[in-house]
Amino acid sequence: DMQAGRGLTVLDVHGDLAEAALRLVPKHRTNDVIVFDAASQQIVPFNPLACPDPARVDQVTSGVVSAFKKLYDSWGPRLENLLRYTVFTTVEQGGTLRDMLNLLTNRTYRDTVVSRVSDEVVRAFWNNEFAGWNTQYRTEAVSSVTNKLMPFLTSRQLRAITSGSSKASLDLRKVMDQQQILLVNISRGRLGQDNATLLGSLILTAIEQAAMTRAELAESERKDHYLYLDEFQSLVTPSTAIMLFESRKYRLCLTLSHQLT
């Protein structure tokens, strides 16, 4: 695939596969390579809430919520409801995971952001339902979401990667359309298992979303992009599982490996 000039992405939870793939890149393709090493000091910004197409806010929101849900056994309707509205609001307003935290904990910031939300149902949630919760209930609800965010945001490395603007974020659609080579190393040994799993699930969600935006192109214009996914069972969420079934028509070609028997 590399010799032939094809575009591909390697998503590796350990690091060995991504490093081996980098060694195989032929010299004439070095300018096509993007190395996303989550533990490296060379930061490649990735905003998992980036949504260049306003029509896809719902899909991006569902993908992000699914990625968080995969990590936790303790999950309830109140948590999911508040998380979904928080993610939707932040995605619609072009924010980051850090902005999600501000939305939940900073009233002045929340009032400003909510006033700009275009979706009436979402705006009504914040102005009516959320505003009507008593102090104890609101504190408990907010804590149920922030304690899912904080392990990720207290990592300085992951905060640096995910706190950039949507415009500066890794452009996965460009990776596909320009047949680039993206090597993603989210080594659990260096990031910690939960943070690596969440980051990997968010990246996989973003890859799938980028592939599906290619529906706007005529099928003859969609260039094949090859995705190599190591230990896919640790990253796939219910949201991405649905998209994986449809990926072929968007010319996303999958090679999946796992250690299940």
N, C-alpha and C positions, 0 to 999 in steps of 0.2 A: 504493500500500500504506500509506504514512504517513497520507494523508488519510482513508483508510477505517478507521483504527484497528487495522490488522493488526500483528502482531508480526514483526520482521525483524532479521536480523543481517547486517552487512557485515564481511567479513574481508579486509583490504586489506594487501598486502605493501609497498606504496609510500607510501601516505598520501593521495594525491590523491583517490581514490574516497571514502574515509571522510570527508575534509574537505568534499567536494562534497555528500555525503549529509547531513552535519550542517547545511549551509546550507539544505537542502530541508525540514527538519523544520518542520511548521506549529506555530504558537504554542500551539494547544490540546493539543499532544502533547509539549511540552518536559519535562513531569514523567515521561514514559515513557522518556526517553533515558538510556542509560548510555554514556559515552565512555571507552573503554579505549585510551588512548594510551600505548604501552609506553615511550616516551621522555619522557613528561611527568612533572613533579614531583608531579602529582596522581595518587597511586598508587591503582589499583583492584586489590585483592589477588586473585590467582588461584593456587590450589594445584592443579597438574595431577594430584596424587596423591589428591585428595579423592574419597571414595567413601561417600556417605551410606547406601548399601544394601550391607550385608555380603555379600549374595548375588552382587554384581557385582565382587568383588575380582579375580577371574581376568580379566574383560573389561578392567577398567581397567589391570591389569598388562600385558596383551598390547598395548594401545594405546600405553602409555608406552614399552615396549621397541621397538615398531615405529617410533615417532617418533625415537628415538635411532639406530636401525639405518639409517634413511633417510639420515642425514648422513655415514656413514662407509663407505669402501671396505674398510678393514681391519677384518675381523669374523670371529670364529671361535666354535666351540661352547663353549669355556671361558668366553669373555667373555659370551656370551649367557646361559649357564647362571647365572653369578654375578650378572649384572645382573638377570635375571628373579627370582631368589630375593631379591635386595636390594630390588627394587621391590615385590614381593608383600608382604614383611615390613613395609615402610614404609607401604604402602597400608592393610594390615590394621590397623596400629596408629595410623592417623590422622596420619602424619607428613608431612614435606615433603622436597624435594630436598636440603636441608641435612641433614636427619636421615639420608638415604641415605648421605651422606658420613661422618657419625658412625658409622653402623652398620658401615661398612667399615674405619674407621681407629681407632676407640676401643673397646678390648676391654671396659672396664667398662660402657660404654653398650650394647654389643652383647649382653653376657651378660644385662643387665637386660631388654632388649627381647625377645630370643629366648625368655626364660623366660615371656613373656606371649603368645607366638604360639600361636594355637589350632590351626592346621593341623599335623598330626603330621609330614607329609612335609617341610614347610618347616623345622620345628623340628629334625628329624633331620639335614637337610642341614647346618645350622650346627653342631650338637653333634657330629656324626660326620664327615661328609665334609670340611667346611671346617676343622674343628679338627684333622683328620688330615693336612692338607697340610704339607709341610716349609716352612721359612722362605722359601727362595728361590721356590718354586712359588707360595706364598701372596702374596708380595710382588709377583710378576709379574702374578698374576691380579687382585689388588686394584688395581694400577696401571692395568691395562687398562680398568677401569671408572672409576676416579677421573679419569683423563685425559679422559674423555668428559664428566664432570660439571663439572670445574674451569673450562673456558672460560665456561660459563654462570654458575657461582656466583661467579666473580671479577668479574663485572659487578655493581656495586653496585645499579644500577637493577633488574636482573632478580632479584637476590637479595632486594631489598625487595618486589618483586611476588609472588614465589613462596614466601617464607618464613613467611607467615601460617598460622594454624591452618585446618584444613578447615572449621570452622564459620564463619569470616569470609570464606571464599573466594567469588568470584563464583558466584552460583547460576544456572546456565544453565537448569535446569528451570523455575525461577521466571520467567526471561526469556521462556520459551516459553508457559507456562501463563497468565501475566498479560499476554501480548501486548505486551511491552516492545520497545524499539528499542535494539539493541546495536551500537555502531560501534567496530570494532577496528582500530587503526592499529599495525602492527608494522614501521614503516618500516626497511627494510634499511640505508638511508643513515645512520641514527642508531644502530642497534643492532649493525650488522655482519651480514653475510649468514648465517653459520652460526647465530648466536644467534637471529636473526629467523626463520629457517627452523624451528629447533627449537621456539621458542615458538609459532609459527603452527601447526605440526603438533600440538603438545600441546593447543592451544585447539580445533582442529578435531576432534581425538579426543574431547575433553570435550563438545563440542556433539553429536556423534554419540551418545555414551554417554547424554547427557541425553535425547535424542530417544527412544532405545530404552527408557528407563525408563518412557515413557508407555504401554507395553504394559499397565500395570496399570489404565489408564483404558479405559472403553468407547470404541470408535472414534468414536462420535458426540460424545464429550466432548473429544476431542483437537482443539485449535484449530490451524489451519494456522500454521506459522512459516516465513518465507521467508529462505533463506540465500543471500546473494550472495558468491561466492568468486572473488576475483581471482587469476589465475595459479595455478589449483588444482593444476596438475601439480607445482608446487614444494612443496606441502604434503601432498598425499595420500599416505598410507602403505598397504602391503598390508592392514593392519588396517582403516583407514578406508574403503578402496576397497570392501571387502565390505559394510560398513555402509551406504555410499552407495547400493548397489543396493537395499537394503531400506528406505531412508529414507521412501519415499512412504507406506507403511502406518502410519508413526508421525507422519504429517502434517508432515514436513520437506520443504519445496518448494525445489528447488535451481535457482540460476542460476549457471552456471560459465563463466569466461572463461579463455582461455590464449593464448599467443603462438606455439604450435607450428604448423608448416605441414605 
